[in-house]
Amino acid sequence: MSDSKAAFGASSKTSSRGREPRERTPSDDVSAQTTEELIAWITARGITEVECLVPDMAGVPRGKILPAHKFISGLKDRGLRLPESLFIQSVTGDYPEEEIMPDVDQDMYLRPDPATVRMVPWYQEPTAQVINDCYYRDASPVEMAPRHVLRRVLALYEERGWKPIIAPELEFYLVKVNPDPDYPLEPPIGRSGRPEIGRQAYGIDAVNEFDPLFEDVYDYAEAQNLDVDTLHHEAGAAQMEINFEHGEPLDLADQVFLFKRTVHQTALRHNVYATFMAKPLEGQPGSAMHIHQSVWDLDGNKTLFANEDGSESDLFRWHIGGLQKYLPQAMLLLAPNVNSYRRLVKNYSAPINMHWGRDNRTVGLRVPLSEARNTRIENRLSGADANPYLAMAASLLCGYLGMVDRLEPTKPITGSGYTKAHALPKHLPDAIERFQHARRLHEMFGPMFCQAFVAVKGAEWDAYQDVVSSWEREFLLLNV
């Protein structure tokens, strides 16, 4: 619900927890930029193990855990490998039945990105984590890899002399530990000894119910150099939102990927679950990942969304036009799960169409009121369950196509977007079908990725169809 504080201008680093972050020193920063610097970074900190992370299609961390000396030797002899089938594994752990890969599950080689190396702060032993890009033996990139998909989109911007800047806002719930998936989720017990029943939007004391947990979240985020800004209570029971400082998309996607893992691990240490499901609780608002986005010149000195006189530029309008035209075709990347479409309903601060408006939270595309330098568009479609690399790639690509094709948007609306028709996919098969026929998006994302993603999502829908829900048992068992 909130704006990213100073999202595209001078930033502030004071968190809403009232804690002034400590001043960083050069030794604290993630400064490795080459393989040699990465090895030196690991050696200097006495690292004993290294987690090689690869974000899969669902944004789940996959990879390997190696002793530090084996990791270092693997860097030198291309010993870090995984099967390419990693990218066609569904969230259930199964694989599509149709043939996707031309070869028989060949190896792909992991290339750690030195700029992403960080300590894993919740382990006692000194452990590092690093995010990897994936390549074949001939050094060609694995097109199915979500991180590569985002890189492709960013390269399109760079060719035009454009630099996209984003700031994500990520919502999530805390819930009781729930070992039985048939049992509905419930808010957890806080320090008061009681669960949160009513909604406590922006409630300070409601956040403080879980103060020890969030103190650890902030400490872990700081230890990993994650640029989290403000934390506040959202509209749902035990629902929170964290905002990130603005920055470059690949770096922010990495940070969201690592932050979600951090929150999961921290919550488990406090005997609760943290969930980024789009709609985990009945009768409560869903969880989104709002993406604030703007476009600057390559040097980052001048916004291209505002003219010299402060008025909104042509590129700003065309960017909105592209989002309006292409995002409905790309919804599979922003709402990738069966549960995602339970969030996209009226009157829960979630969009149902592609209208846009100024300071209007009922539409899909909101333009926050700001000074010219901070002119930006807030894409409110993406769920918190989306893979951050793919959601950001989709949002930026749709805006890019609007700028290239000079697509004029509709007029902004001033009333409620909920009075307008529902124009987004209403369930996963609808989103799959729209994405399957989005030829322009396939050309830009790469056909191999698109084929694989559609196959994975189709397999997940088939798996869901095999499940008989509690609703069916309750209302159909004895009544039909």
N, C-alpha and C positions, 0 to 999 in steps of 0.2 A: 504493500500500500504506500510505502514512503518513497520519496525521491532519494536518489543517491546524493549524499551531501556534497555540494560543490562538484557535481559529477564530471563536468568538463571544463572547469576553470581552476583557479588556485585551490588546492586541496587542503583539508584539515585532517589531522591524524588523531584527534581526541575521540575515543570511543564513548558510546553512550553508557558504558559501565562505569564511567568516571575515572578511568585509569589512563594516565599519561604514559604512552609507550616509552621504553628506555631508548636512549640515543644509540643508533647502530654504529658499530665500528667497522672498518674495512674487513676485518677478519670474520665478522658475522655474516657478511653478504654472500650470496651465491654468486661467486665471481669466476668460476671455471668456465672458460669459453672454448678450450681445446681439450683433446684427449690427454695431453701431457699435464695440463692444469687439473683435469679431473683426477688423474692418478695422484698428483701432489696433494690435492684436497683430501682424498681418502687416506693417504698415508699420514698427513699432518694431524689428523684427528684420531688416529688409532682405530679406524673402523675395522670391525671384525667380520661383519656381514653386509652384503649389498642386496637390496631388493630391486630387481629389474622389472619395472612396471610397464605394461602395455594396455592402454584403454581399449576394450573391445567394443562391439557395436552398441551394447547397452550402457557403456561407460563403466563397466565393472573392471577393476584392476586385475589383469592376468599377468603371468610372467614367471620369473624364477627368483629364488633366494640362493645366493652363492656366498661362500667364504670370500673375504676381500681379495685374497691372493689369487683365487680362481677367477674372480671377476676381472682383475687386472690382466691376467694372462689371456683371458678370453677377448679382451680388447685388442690384443696384439695378434692373435691368430684366428680371428673370426669365430671364436668358439661359443658365442652367445647366439643360440638358435632356438626357434620354436616352429611348430607346424603352422602353415598358413590357414588351416582349418579353424584356428582360433577365432578368425573373423566371421565364421559362419556358424558359430555356436550360439544357440538361442539362450535366453535368460533362464530357461528351464534346464539347460545343459544338454539339450538334444540338438540334432542337426537336420536341415531340410532334406527331403527325400530326393529332390531333383539334383541333377548334376550341375555344378556351378563352376568349379575350377577345372581348367583344361588339363592339368596334370594331376597325378595322384598325390595330393596333399604334400607338396614339396616343402622343403625347409625354407624359412625366411630368416634372415640374419638381423639381429638386433643391433642398432647403432644408438648407444646412449647419447642423449642430448646433454652435454656438460652443463648448460645453463640451468638445467632443472634439478641438479643434485641438491639434496637436502638431508638433514638428519631426520631420523624417525624418533620423535621426542618421547613416545610412550614406552620405549624399551629401555631396560637397564643397561644392556650391552650396547656399546656404540655401534649403531646400525645406520646405514645410509639408504636412501631411496633415490632412484633416478628414472625418469621417463624416457622411453625408447621409441625411436622411429624404426620402421621395418623395411628391409630391402631384400631383393632376390640376389642370387649369386652373381648375376651380371651387373649388379649395382643399381638396377632399376627399382623404383619405389613400389611397394605393395599398395595398389590403388584402393584396396578395400579398407585400409587403415584409416580410422576417423581423423587422426591427427594429420594425415596426408591430405584428406579431403579439405580440411580447413586451410592448409597451406596452399592448395590449388586456388581457392577463392582469394586469399590474400595476395597471391601473385597477379591475379587479374587487376586488383586495385593498384598494385605497384606499377604495372605496365601503363596505367593511365595517369600516373603521378598523384595518386590518391592514397591516403593513409586512414583506414578506419580506426576509430577509437570507441571502446565500449565500457560499460559498467554494469555488471550483473547484480541483481537482487535475488537472493535465494531463500525460499521459505521451506520450513520443515516442521514436523511434529515430534514431540516426545510422547511416548506411550509406555504403558506397563509392559513388562516382559510377557510375551505371549507364545508359549510353546505349542499351543493348539491352533493351527491356522483356520479351523472352523469357528473359532470363538471370536466375536467382534473385539476390535481394539478398544482400549480404554485409556483415558488420561492417567499419568503416573501419580504416585503419592509424592508431594513436595515436603519441604522442611516442616510445614505445619502439621504433617501427619494426615492431611486430607487431600483428595484429588480435586483438581479444578473442574467445576461443573459448568458454570456460566462462561461467557466469552469475556475476555479481559484485554481487549485491544489497547495497546500502548500502556498496559498496566505495569508500573515499576515493581510493585511488590509481587506481582505474579511472576515476573522474571526472577526476582530474588528468591522465590521458592526453590529454584534450582541453581542458586549462586555458586556452590562448589563446582558443579558441572561446567558452568560457563567460565568460571575462572580458569579451569583446566583447558577449555577450548581456546581461550585467548592466549594462554601461555603456550599451548602447542602451536597455534597459528603463528605466534611471534617467533617461535623457535624455527619455523619453516619459512619465515619471510613471506607469509601470506598476507596480502594487503587488505585485510578485513577492516571495515570502517565502523559502522554503527550496528548495534544489536537492539532489537525491540520485540515486544510481544505483538503477535498478529491477532487477527480476529477470532481464530479458532481456539478451542480449549487446549492449552499447552502447545500452541503453534507459535513459532518464532520466525523472525526474518533477519538475515545477515546481509549487509550491503558491502560490496567491494569497491575499493578506489578505482577510478577510471584508468584505462591503460590499453595496451596492444592486445588484440584478440587472442593470439596463441598463448601468450603469457597468462591471460585471465582464464582461458579454458583449462590450462594446466592447474591454476590455483583452485578453480571450482572442483576439478577432479580430485585434487588432494584434500580439499576442505571437506568434501562429502565423506571421504574415508576417515578423516580426522574426527568428525562429529560422530560417526558410527562407533569408532573405537573408544572415544571418550565416554559416550553414553553407556556402553557395555561395562566400562569400569565403574560406573555409578549405578549399575543394576537397573537400567532402563534401556529401551530401544529408542533410537532416533530413526525416523523414516522420511524419505524424500518421495514417497508415493504421491501421485497427483491428488488422490482423494482417499485418504486412509480411513476417515471416520464418517459415518452416516450423519447427515444433518449439520455438518460443519463445512466451512469453506475449504477449497482445495489449496494445494501448494504450487506456486508458480516459480519460474525463473525468469523474471522480467529482464529484458536486455535493452539498456539505454545505448543508443548508437549514434555516432556522428562521423563526419568525414572531414579530414584536414589535408593540408598539403604534406608532401613527403617529409619536410623538415619539422612538421608539427608546430609551425609558428602561426598558421592562419586557418581558421575554420572555413570550409567551403559551403557550409549551410547558411551563411549569412553574408549579405553584401556589405560594402564599406559603410553605407548609411544605416546599417543595423537591420535592414529588412531581410526577410527570408529569401534565399536564393533559388534559382531555377533547379540546381542540383538537389536542394532540400525537397522541393515539390516533387521532382521526378523520383527521388528515393522513395517517398511515400507511395507514389504511383506504382512503382515496382513491387513494393511490399503488398499493396492491395491486390495486384494482379496475380502474383506468383506464390504468395505464402499459402493460400488454400491448397495449392498443388503440392506444397512442401510440408504440409502439416504432419506427415508421417515422421519427420525428423524432429519436430517440436512436441509432438504428442505420440510417442512411439509404442505405448502399451495399451492393453485393453482397458485398464483403469484410468488412463489419461483422459478419456472422453467424459468421465463422470464429473470432472472439474468444469468443463465448458458448458455451463448452464447459467440461466438468468439469476441475477440478484445475489451472486456470491463473489462479486468483484472479479469475475472472470469474463472474458469476451465470448460472444457468440457470432460475431461478424467482423468484417474488415473496415468498418467506418473509422474515421479518425476525428480527433477533436483536441482542443487546447485545454489542458488541465481537467481532463474528463476520464475517469477511471472505469466507465461502463463500455468503452470502445476497445477494439483490438490494438489501435495505434494511438497512443497518447503523446501529446507534445507538452511537456512541462513548461510552465511560465518561467522565463529566465532572461538574463541579459543576452545580447546577441552572441557573444563569445561562447556561451554555453548552449546554444541552440542544438537540440537533439530530439530524437524520436525514441519513445519507449515502446518496444514490442512486448505486448502483454500476453501473447499467445502461448509461449513455451511453458511447459510444466517443469516442476523441480525434478521430475523423473527422467528428463531428457538427457541424452549424452551431451555435455556442454560443447564439445568440439563440433558435433553435427548441428546442434541448434544454432550456434553462432554462425557456422558456415551457411546454413540455410537462410538465416535472417540477413546476413551481409550479401549473399548472392542475389537474393530477390531485390534488395535495394540497388545493388549494382546494375542489374538488368534494367531497372527503371531509369537510372541515370544514363545508361548507354542508349536506350531506346527512346528517351525523353517522354516518358509516360506521365501524362497529367493525372493527378489524383482527383477524386471527387471533392466536393466542397466539404469543409469540416462541419460536423454537426454540433449543436449546442445543447440538445436535450439528451435523454437517456438512450444509449445504444440498445437497450433491451426492448425498446418499442419497435425496433427494426427487425427484419427477418433473420432467422438463423441461417448463416451462409457458410458455416464451417462444417467439415465432416463431423458426423454425429457418433461414429463408431469406427473401430480399427479397419474393417474391410473397406469402408468408404474411403478412408485415407490411403489405404494401399492401392486401390483402384485409381485414385486421382494421381498418385505419384507414378504409377506405372505408365500413365499416358502423358507425363510431363516431359516431352522430348527435349525442350530447351534446357531444363534442369539436368537431364541425363547427360547432355553434351558437356555441360560445365562441371558437373561432379565427377564424371567418368562412368561409362556404362558398366564396368566391372563392379564398382561399388554399388551402383543402383540395383543391379541384378541381385547381388548378394544380400543387400539390405531388405529388398522386397521378399526374397526367399526366406530369410530369417523371420521376418514379421509374419509372413504367411504360416510358417511352422508354429509360431507362438499362438496364432489365432486357432489353428487346428488343435493344438494342445488344450487351449481354453475350452473349446467346444466339447471336449471329452469330459469336462467337469460338470457334475450336477450340483447346483448351488443350494444353500440352505433356504433361500427364497422359494425355490421350486419344491423342496421337500415340505416347507411349511404351508404353502398355499395350493399345491396341486396334489399332494400325496393322497388326501382323503376327500378332495372336493371335485375331482374330475373322473 
